[in-house]
Amino acid sequence: MLLYAAKLQIDLGFFLSIEKCSLVPVQQFLGLIVDSQQLRFVVPADKIARYKRAAAAFLQRQHCSSRQIAQLAGLMLSFAPAVALAPLFTRHLLQAAPSEAMGRRRR
């Protein structure tokens, strides 16, 4: 399909600079790869590796601050467009953090 579009543009008199053309469409949105051919979001490998390192460090701690809990939950929630259940996985983690860390005041 993409080659057909390129050929059509050339036949219509347009000049295509092959060095500047991306014949495999790749876009990023919110740190995720947009796969327009498969109609899906893909989490990049470097982001998965960063999450694995953060989760491993989190699990090795005996005590965590509210900020550390929120950081891990935020990283996990950044996968939400690609991983439908990401908010579900973070629910218990966010409930473990004191209310002040999540922007709410206890009464």
C-alpha positions in Angstrom: 0.0 0.0 0.0 2.8 2.4 0.9 4.8 1.6 -2.2 1.6 2.2 -4.3 1.2 5.6 -2.7 4.9 6.5 -3.4 4.6 5.3 -7.0 1.4 7.3 -7.5 3.0 10.5 -6.2 6.0 10.0 -8.6 3.6 9.3 -11.5 1.8 12.6 -10.6 5.1 14.5 -11.0 6.1 14.8 -7.3 9.7 14.3 -6.4 10.3 12.0 -3.4 13.6 12.1 -1.6 14.2 8.5 -0.6 16.7 9.4 2.1 14.0 11.5 3.9 11.1 9.0 3.3 10.1 6.6 6.0 8.8 3.6 4.1 7.8 1.9 7.3 5.6 4.3 9.2 6.8 4.8 12.8 5.4 7.4 15.1 5.6 7.9 18.9 2.8 9.2 21.1 3.1 9.6 24.8 6.3 7.6 24.8 4.6 4.6 23.0 5.1 3.4 19.5 2.0 3.8 17.3 1.8 0.8 15.0 -0.6 2.2 12.3 -0.5 -1.0 10.3 -1.6 -3.3 13.3 -3.7 -0.4 14.8 -2.1 -0.7 18.2 0.2 0.9 20.7 3.5 -0.8 21.5 5.6 -0.2 24.6 9.2 0.4 23.5 11.8 -2.1 24.8 13.8 0.7 26.6 10.7 1.7 28.6 10.0 -1.9 29.6 13.6 -2.3 30.7 13.4 0.9 32.8 10.2 -0.3 34.4 11.8 -3.7 35.2 14.7 -2.0 36.9 12.4 0.3 38.9 10.2 -2.6 40.0 13.2 -4.7 41.0 14.7 -1.8 43.0 11.3 -1.2 44.6 10.9 -4.8 45.7 14.4 -4.8 47.3 13.6 -1.9 49.6 12.3 -2.5 53.1 10.7 0.9 53.3 9.4 3.1 50.5 8.4 6.8 50.6 5.1 7.9 49.2 7.0 9.5 46.3 8.7 6.3 45.4 5.4 4.5 45.3 3.8 7.2 43.2 6.8 7.2 40.8 6.5 3.4 40.2 2.7 3.7 39.8 3.1 6.6 37.3 5.6 4.6 35.2 3.1 1.7 35.2 0.2 3.9 34.3 2.2 5.3 31.3 1.6 1.9 29.7 -2.2 2.3 29.9 -2.8 3.0 26.2 -0.9 -0.2 25.3 -1.8 -2.3 28.3 -5.5 -2.1 29.0 -5.2 -3.5 32.6 -2.4 -1.1 33.7 -4.8 0.9 35.9 -6.0 -2.3 37.6 -2.4 -3.3 38.4 -1.7 0.0 40.0 -4.8 0.2 42.2 -3.3 -1.6 45.2 0.0 0.1 44.8 -1.6 3.5 45.0 -3.8 2.5 47.9 -0.7 1.6 49.9 0.6 5.2 49.6 -0.5 7.7 52.2 -3.2 10.1 51.0 -1.0 13.1 51.1 1.3 11.7 48.4 -1.6 11.4 46.0 -2.7 15.0 46.4 -5.6 14.3 48.9 -5.7 15.3 52.5 -6.8 13.0 55.3 -9.7 14.2 57.4 
